[in-house]
């Protein structure tokens, strides 16, 4: 006997039931992540998937390897500051979605990121130390982003950690005495 009810609906029916089509953006009205992106639970994958990714795959096709979705509508709206409250993160209009590399998506964004052109142009760390060749080291983090670290700040942080642990204090708590 075929199933009935919400679980038997096809992905497309479930998806489009949660979309409000406006003259510009198509707004996702379903679940929203803490970062402001729409998401829909996919039982086949046993996890939620980004609504804008589902829209792209339903309307255009599979997302190319090593690509993520950039919201073009966000890039042209200069009044939007970006971040968690950005309404463009909920847009699922396939004409507003473009597959790009993570680097391109970061460079187009408005929030400062370590891998962006703006971050690369930064000449001092947040504590005022210069990002000079002698005071800077770089590494690639586990997400694939290159990061710069101020050596002076790292030394200070290491000294503080050493002093805390030397005196039996770890993470701001006193050591247990048996």
C-alpha atoms as a printed R data frame, in Angstrom:
    type eleno elety resid chain resno      x      y       z
1   ATOM     1    CA   UNK     A     1  0.000  0.000   0.000
2   ATOM     2    CA   UNK     A     2  1.477  3.399  -0.915
3   ATOM     3    CA   UNK     A     3  2.298  5.797   1.857
4   ATOM     4    CA   UNK     A     4  0.179  8.831   2.417
5   ATOM     5    CA   UNK     A     5  0.901 12.088   4.169
6   ATOM     6    CA   UNK     A     6  3.832 14.493   4.145
7   ATOM     7    CA   UNK     A     7  6.569 11.828   3.989
8   ATOM     8    CA   UNK     A     8  5.293 10.503   0.663
9   ATOM     9    CA   UNK     A     9  5.550 13.883  -1.079
10  ATOM    10    CA   UNK     A    10  8.291 14.207  -3.631
11  ATOM    11    CA   UNK     A    11 11.228 16.460  -2.870
12  ATOM    12    CA   UNK     A    12 10.053 19.002  -5.451
13  ATOM    13    CA   UNK     A    13  6.554 19.224  -3.928
14  ATOM    14    CA   UNK     A    14  7.935 19.561  -0.396
15  ATOM    15    CA   UNK     A    15 10.428 22.169  -1.555
16  ATOM    16    CA   UNK     A    16  8.127 24.423  -3.624
17  ATOM    17    CA   UNK     A    17  5.466 24.403  -0.882
18  ATOM    18    CA   UNK     A    18  7.926 26.424   1.213
19  ATOM    19    CA   UNK     A    19  8.824 29.068  -1.393
20  ATOM    20    CA   UNK     A    20  7.252 32.514  -1.825
21  ATOM    21    CA   UNK     A    21  7.883 33.805  -5.342
22  ATOM    22    CA   UNK     A    22  8.232 37.589  -5.547
23  ATOM    23    CA   UNK     A    23  9.135 39.738  -8.589
24  ATOM    24    CA   UNK     A    24 12.817 39.542  -7.598
25  ATOM    25    CA   UNK     A    25 13.899 36.951  -5.033
26  ATOM    26    CA   UNK     A    26 12.144 33.668  -4.337
27  ATOM    27    CA   UNK     A    27 12.050 33.599  -0.541
28  ATOM    28    CA   UNK     A    28 12.453 30.366   1.418
29  ATOM    29    CA   UNK     A    29  9.714 30.152   4.079
30  ATOM    30    CA   UNK     A    30 10.768 26.843   5.636
31  ATOM    31    CA   UNK     A    31 13.369 26.113   8.293
32  ATOM    32    CA   UNK     A    32 16.257 28.577   8.649
33  ATOM    33    CA   UNK     A    33 19.736 27.789  10.002
34  ATOM    34    CA   UNK     A    34 21.373 29.905  12.698
35  ATOM    35    CA   UNK     A    35 23.359 31.535   9.876
36  ATOM    36    CA   UNK     A    36 20.178 32.630   8.113
37  ATOM    37    CA   UNK     A    37 20.155 30.094   5.249
38  ATOM    38    CA   UNK     A    38 17.109 28.029   4.340
39  ATOM    39    CA   UNK     A    39 17.310 24.278   4.783
40  ATOM    40    CA   UNK     A    40 15.195 21.212   4.132
41  ATOM    41    CA   UNK     A    41 15.653 17.794   5.722
42  ATOM    42    CA   UNK     A    42 16.415 15.061   3.192
43  ATOM    43    CA   UNK     A    43 15.545 11.614   4.519
44  ATOM    44    CA   UNK     A    44 17.653  9.919   1.830
45  ATOM    45    CA   UNK     A    45 20.768 11.737   3.063
46  ATOM    46    CA   UNK     A    46 19.623 11.626   6.714
47  ATOM    47    CA   UNK     A    47 20.498 15.303   7.131
48  ATOM    48    CA   UNK     A    48 19.309 18.767   6.118
49  ATOM    49    CA   UNK     A    49 20.445 20.336   2.847
50  ATOM    50    CA   UNK     A    50 20.666 24.022   1.948
51  ATOM    51    CA   UNK     A    51 17.492 25.264   0.288
52  ATOM    52    CA   UNK     A    52 19.427 27.282  -2.300
53  ATOM    53    CA   UNK     A    53 21.443 24.189  -3.249
54  ATOM    54    CA   UNK     A    54 18.259 22.129  -3.650
55  ATOM    55    CA   UNK     A    55 16.752 24.876  -5.833
56  ATOM    56    CA   UNK     A    56 19.838 24.927  -8.033
57  ATOM    57    CA   UNK     A    57 19.856 21.159  -8.419
58  ATOM    58    CA   UNK     A    58 16.102 20.953  -9.097
59  ATOM    59    CA   UNK     A    59 16.084 23.743 -11.698
60  ATOM    60    CA   UNK     A    60 19.556 23.624 -13.270
61  ATOM    61    CA   UNK     A    61 21.275 20.359 -12.408
62  ATOM    62    CA   UNK     A    62 24.035 18.992 -10.215
63  ATOM    63    CA   UNK     A    63 26.395 21.466  -8.594
64  ATOM    64    CA   UNK     A    64 29.878 21.179 -10.153
65  ATOM    65    CA   UNK     A    65 32.674 19.676  -8.030
66  ATOM    66    CA   UNK     A    66 34.511 22.070  -5.703
67  ATOM    67    CA   UNK     A    67 31.796 24.711  -6.082
68  ATOM    68    CA   UNK     A    68 29.381 26.382  -3.686
69  ATOM    69    CA   UNK     A    69 26.423 28.658  -4.368
70  ATOM    70    CA   UNK     A    70 26.869 32.429  -4.467
71  ATOM    71    CA   UNK     A    71 23.745 34.588  -4.185
72  ATOM    72    CA   UNK     A    72 24.045 37.137  -7.017
73  ATOM    73    CA   UNK     A    73 21.101 39.132  -5.637
74  ATOM    74    CA   UNK     A    74 23.174 39.861  -2.525
75  ATOM    75    CA   UNK     A    75 26.094 41.125  -4.603
76  ATOM    76    CA   UNK     A    76 23.992 43.800  -6.341
77  ATOM    77    CA   UNK     A    77 22.095 44.978  -3.238
78  ATOM    78    CA   UNK     A    78 24.518 47.522  -1.757
79  ATOM    79    CA   UNK     A    79 22.103 48.353   1.076
80  ATOM    80    CA   UNK     A    80 22.450 44.849   2.562
81  ATOM    81    CA   UNK     A    81 25.184 44.582   5.184
82  ATOM    82    CA   UNK     A    82 25.311 40.788   4.984
83  ATOM    83    CA   UNK     A    83 25.631 38.471   7.946
84  ATOM    84    CA   UNK     A    84 23.057 36.267   9.645
85  ATOM    85    CA   UNK     A    85 20.166 38.652   9.015
86  ATOM    86    CA   UNK     A    86 20.805 38.962   5.274
87  ATOM    87    CA   UNK     A    87 17.509 38.267   3.463
88  ATOM    88    CA   UNK     A    88 19.373 37.113   0.344
89  ATOM    89    CA   UNK     A    89 20.565 34.010   2.177
90  ATOM    90    CA   UNK     A    90 16.969 32.760   1.936
91  ATOM    91    CA   UNK     A    91 16.712 33.407  -1.829
92  ATOM    92    CA   UNK     A    92 16.206 30.256  -3.903
93  ATOM    93    CA   UNK     A    93 15.652 31.896  -7.315
94  ATOM    94    CA   UNK     A    94 17.915 29.852  -9.639
95  ATOM    95    CA   UNK     A    95 18.609 32.985 -11.721
96  ATOM    96    CA   UNK     A    96 20.206 34.501  -8.592
97  ATOM    97    CA   UNK     A    97 22.389 31.465  -7.818
98  ATOM    98    CA   UNK     A    98 25.818 30.898  -9.316
99  ATOM    99    CA   UNK     A    99 28.242 28.045  -8.587
100 ATOM   100    CA   UNK     A   100 31.639 29.503  -7.671
101 ATOM   101    CA   UNK     A   101 34.739 28.465  -5.757
102 ATOM   102    CA   UNK     A   102 34.888 29.164  -2.035
103 ATOM   103    CA   UNK     A   103 37.540 31.823  -2.699
104 ATOM   104    CA   UNK     A   104 35.350 33.711  -5.193
105 ATOM   105    CA   UNK     A   105 32.367 33.515  -2.839
106 ATOM   106    CA   UNK     A   106 34.486 34.930   0.014
107 ATOM   107    CA   UNK     A   107 35.853 37.737  -2.139
108 ATOM   108    CA   UNK     A   108 32.348 38.751  -3.219
109 ATOM   109    CA   UNK     A   109 31.007 38.779   0.347
110 ATOM   110    CA   UNK     A   110 30.727 41.836   2.564
111 ATOM   111    CA   UNK     A   111 31.918 40.372   5.861
112 ATOM   112    CA   UNK     A   112 35.656 40.379   6.487
113 ATOM   113    CA   UNK     A   113 37.158 36.931   6.212
114 ATOM   114    CA   UNK     A   114 40.712 35.744   6.545
115 ATOM   115    CA   UNK     A   115 40.789 34.530   2.962
116 ATOM   116    CA   UNK     A   116 39.540 37.732   1.347
117 ATOM   117    CA   UNK     A   117 41.246 40.523  -0.490
118 ATOM   118    CA   UNK     A   118 40.386 42.887   2.382
119 ATOM   119    CA   UNK     A   119 41.959 40.534   4.922
120 ATOM   120    CA   UNK     A   120 45.089 40.226   2.783
121 ATOM   121    CA   UNK     A   121 45.381 44.025   2.643
122 ATOM   122    CA   UNK     A   122 45.277 44.305   6.435
123 ATOM   123    CA   UNK     A   123 48.688 45.515   7.657
124 ATOM   124    CA   UNK     A   124 48.214 45.173  11.438
125 ATOM   125    CA   UNK     A   125 46.608 42.550  13.682
126 ATOM   126    CA   UNK     A   126 43.640 43.348  15.918
127 ATOM   127    CA   UNK     A   127 46.050 44.176  18.777
128 ATOM   128    CA   UNK     A   128 48.080 46.659  16.710
129 ATOM   129    CA   UNK     A   129 51.116 44.518  15.847
130 ATOM   130    CA   UNK     A   130 52.399 44.752  12.254
131 ATOM   131    CA   UNK     A   131 51.823 41.896   9.811
132 ATOM   132    CA   UNK     A   132 55.459 41.960   8.706
133 ATOM   133    CA   UNK     A   133 57.358 38.939   7.349
134 ATOM   134    CA   UNK     A   134 59.195 38.607  10.698
135 ATOM   135    CA   UNK     A   135 56.025 38.845  12.810
136 ATOM   136    CA   UNK     A   136 53.662 36.710  10.703
137 ATOM   137    CA   UNK     A   137 53.250 33.055   9.910
138 ATOM   138    CA   UNK     A   138 50.644 31.515   7.652
139 ATOM   139    CA   UNK     A   139 49.078 28.096   7.513
140 ATOM   140    CA   UNK     A   140 46.143 26.369   5.837
141 ATOM   141    CA   UNK     A   141 43.419 25.426   8.294
142 ATOM   142    CA   UNK     A   142 41.386 22.219   8.070
143 ATOM   143    CA   UNK     A   143 38.679 23.940   6.015
144 ATOM   144    CA   UNK     A   144 41.238 24.881   3.354
145 ATOM   145    CA   UNK     A   145 41.512 28.581   4.197
146 ATOM   146    CA   UNK     A   146 44.904 30.240   4.485
147 ATOM   147    CA   UNK     A   147 45.283 32.041   7.788
148 ATOM   148    CA   UNK     A   148 47.784 34.578   9.061
149 ATOM   149    CA   UNK     A   149 48.826 34.641  12.673
150 ATOM   150    CA   UNK     A   150 50.595 37.463  14.456
151 ATOM   151    CA   UNK     A   151 53.647 35.907  16.146
152 ATOM   152    CA   UNK     A   152 53.615 38.483  18.979
153 ATOM   153    CA   UNK     A   153 49.982 37.721  19.811
154 ATOM   154    CA   UNK     A   154 50.694 33.974  19.646
155 ATOM   155    CA   UNK     A   155 53.652 34.385  22.033
156 ATOM   156    CA   UNK     A   156 51.495 36.361  24.470
157 ATOM   157    CA   UNK     A   157 48.676 33.806  24.292
158 ATOM   158    CA   UNK     A   158 51.174 30.942  24.861
159 ATOM   159    CA   UNK     A   159 52.730 32.778  27.845
160 ATOM   160    CA   UNK     A   160 49.303 33.324  29.405
161 ATOM   161    CA   UNK     A   161 48.417 29.666  28.903
162 ATOM   162    CA   UNK     A   162 51.735 28.584  30.454
163 ATOM   163    CA   UNK     A   163 51.216 30.823  33.495
164 ATOM   164    CA   UNK     A   164 47.681 29.490  34.020
165 ATOM   165    CA   UNK     A   165 48.708 25.841  33.751
166 ATOM   166    CA   UNK     A   166 51.924 26.308  35.772
167 ATOM   167    CA   UNK     A   167 49.844 27.419  38.738
168 ATOM   168    CA   UNK     A   168 47.298 24.620  38.362
169 ATOM   169    CA   UNK     A   169 44.664 26.727  36.627
170 ATOM   170    CA   UNK     A   170 43.295 25.440  33.360
171 ATOM   171    CA   UNK     A   171 40.510 27.135  31.414
172 ATOM   172    CA   UNK     A   172 40.017 29.610  34.244
173 ATOM   173    CA   UNK     A   173 39.201 26.909  36.821
174 ATOM   174    CA   UNK     A   174 41.244 25.820  39.831
175 ATOM   175    CA   UNK     A   175 42.885 22.425  39.697
176 ATOM   176    CA   UNK     A   176 41.257 19.566  41.614
177 ATOM   177    CA   UNK     A   177 43.066 18.522  44.788
178 ATOM   178    CA   UNK     A   178 42.519 14.959  45.997
